[in-house]
Amino acid sequence: MAGWIIYVIMLGGCLLILAGMGLWALIRKTPMHFWSGDVIKPEIISDIKKYNKENAIMWFCYCIPLVISMLIAPFSVDVSAIIVVIGLVGGIPVLFRTYKKIFNKYKK
C-alpha cells in the first residue's frame, strides 16, 4: 500500500511541474519558450497572448496521462505505469510537433 502512495506522490510532483509550465505560459507577458535556455523574441510572434495560451493548452494536455495514472494507481500500479510511459514518453514527439505548429502559426 505504501508503494502506490509514494508512486502517486511522485506522479503528483511531475504533474505539478508540467501544469506549472502551462500556468507559466498563461501568465507570461513575453513569448513562452519550448527549449530550456531558449529565448523567443517578442518581435517575431504576431500575437503573444494567443501564442502563450496555445502553449499552455499544449502543456495541460500533456498532463492528462498523469491525471489518469493517478486515478488508476490505487487499483493497478502496473497499468498506471504503462499509461505514464505511453502517454509521456510516447507524447514527446507529439509535444514537439504541436509546439512547432504553434510557433509557425504565430511566427511573423
Secondary structure as the mmCIF struct_conf table of DSSP 4:
data_model
#
loop_
_struct_conf.conf_type_id
_struct_conf.id
_struct_conf.beg_label_comp_id
_struct_conf.beg_label_asym_id
_struct_conf.beg_label_seq_id
_struct_conf.end_label_comp_id
_struct_conf.end_label_asym_id
_struct_conf.end_label_seq_id
HELX_RH_AL_P HELX_RH_AL_P1 ALA A 2 ILE A 27
BEND BEND1 LYS A 29 THR A 30
HELX_LH_PP_P HELX_LH_PP_P1 PRO A 31 HIS A 33
BEND BEND2 PHE A 34 TRP A 35
TURN_TY1_P TURN_TY1_P1 SER A 36 GLY A 37
HELX_RH_3T_P HELX_RH_3T_P1 PRO A 42 ILE A 44
STRN STRN1 ILE A 45 ILE A 45
BEND BEND3 SER A 46 SER A 46
HELX_RH_AL_P HELX_RH_AL_P2 ILE A 48 TYR A 62
TURN_TY1_P TURN_TY1_P2 CYS A 63 CYS A 63
HELX_RH_AL_P HELX_RH_AL_P3 ILE A 64 ILE A 72
TURN_TY1_P TURN_TY1_P3 ALA A 73 PHE A 75
HELX_RH_AL_P HELX_RH_AL_P4 VAL A 77 VAL A 84
HELX_RH_PI_P HELX_RH_PI_P1 VAL A 85 VAL A 89
TURN_TY1_P TURN_TY1_P4 GLY A 90 GLY A 90
HELX_RH_AL_P HELX_RH_AL_P5 GLY A 91 TYR A 106
STRN STRN2 LYS A 107 LYS A 107
#
